[in-house]
Amino acid sequence: SIEWPYSSLAIRQGMDKEGLRLSAGPVSLPRKWDQFVDLLPNEPDLRKLEACMSRGRPCGHEGWVEKTAKEMDLESTLRPRGRPKQVNEAE
């Protein structure tokens, strides 16, 4: 696609990239995948994506994220940054 010349979409739509080829990948793409490329995420999803990218954490459904983070030793990316706040037991 002319709109996405540096993405895999261009190759999947037949643009010649000097012999560059794509494998099918581990998961098949949904039908009409190319129509999803231009969709913008809603505000909550955008904040979730930004948090995942800035922390290097997996992105997806909560249960899958926790399982994947544990398997890949990324559990620290799920916790807030910095030291935990001290609890004042005198109050």
C-alpha positions as CSV (number, residue, x, y, z in Angstrom):
1,S,0.0,0.0,0.0
2,I,1.3,3.4,-0.8
3,E,0.1,4.8,2.5
4,W,2.2,2.3,4.4
5,P,5.3,1.7,2.2
6,Y,7.6,0.6,5.1
7,S,5.2,-1.9,6.7
8,S,4.4,-5.5,6.1
9,L,1.1,-4.4,4.7
10,A,2.8,-3.1,1.6
11,I,4.5,-6.5,1.0
12,R,1.3,-8.5,1.8
13,Q,-0.5,-6.4,-0.9
14,G,2.2,-7.2,-3.5
15,M,4.6,-4.3,-3.4
16,D,8.1,-5.5,-4.4
17,K,10.6,-4.9,-1.6
18,E,13.8,-6.0,-3.4
19,G,13.3,-9.7,-2.7
20,L,12.1,-9.2,0.9
21,R,9.6,-12.0,1.8
22,L,7.4,-12.5,4.9
23,S,6.7,-15.8,6.7
24,A,3.1,-16.6,7.6
25,G,3.9,-16.0,11.2
26,P,2.9,-17.9,14.3
27,V,-0.7,-16.6,14.3
28,S,-2.9,-16.1,11.2
29,L,-4.1,-12.6,10.5
30,P,-7.8,-11.9,10.8
31,R,-9.9,-11.6,7.6
32,K,-9.8,-8.1,6.3
33,W,-6.7,-7.4,8.3
34,D,-5.6,-4.6,6.0
35,Q,-8.8,-2.6,7.0
36,F,-7.7,-2.6,10.6
37,V,-4.4,-0.9,9.8
38,D,-5.9,2.6,9.6
39,L,-8.2,2.3,12.7
40,L,-7.2,4.5,15.6
41,P,-7.5,3.1,19.1
42,N,-10.0,4.6,21.5
43,E,-8.5,6.7,24.4
44,P,-8.4,3.9,27.1
45,D,-6.8,1.4,24.6
46,L,-4.3,4.1,23.5
47,R,-3.2,4.7,27.1
48,K,-2.9,0.9,27.6
49,L,-0.7,0.6,24.5
50,E,1.5,3.5,25.5
51,A,2.0,2.0,29.0
52,C,2.9,-1.3,27.5
53,M,5.4,0.2,25.1
54,S,7.0,2.5,27.7
55,R,7.4,-0.3,30.2
56,G,8.1,-3.2,27.8
57,R,5.2,-5.2,29.2
58,P,3.0,-7.6,27.2
59,C,-0.2,-6.2,25.9
60,G,-3.5,-8.1,25.9
61,H,-6.2,-9.5,28.2
62,E,-5.2,-9.3,31.9
63,G,-4.9,-13.0,32.5
64,W,-2.8,-13.5,29.4
65,V,-0.6,-10.5,30.3
66,E,0.1,-11.9,33.8
67,K,0.8,-15.4,32.5
68,T,3.1,-14.1,29.7
69,A,4.9,-11.7,32.0
70,K,5.7,-14.5,34.4
71,E,6.9,-16.9,31.7
72,M,9.2,-14.2,30.2
73,D,10.4,-12.9,33.6
74,L,8.7,-9.5,33.0
75,E,6.7,-9.3,36.2
76,S,8.5,-6.1,37.2
77,T,6.9,-4.4,34.2
78,L,3.5,-4.9,35.8
79,R,4.3,-3.1,39.0
80,P,4.5,0.7,39.4
81,R,8.0,2.1,39.1
82,G,9.9,3.1,42.2
83,R,9.8,1.9,45.7
84,P,6.5,1.0,47.3
85,K,5.1,3.8,49.5
86,Q,5.6,3.3,53.2
87,V,2.5,2.6,55.3
88,N,2.4,4.8,58.4
89,E,1.2,2.3,61.0
90,A,0.9,5.1,63.7
91,E,-2.3,6.4,62.1
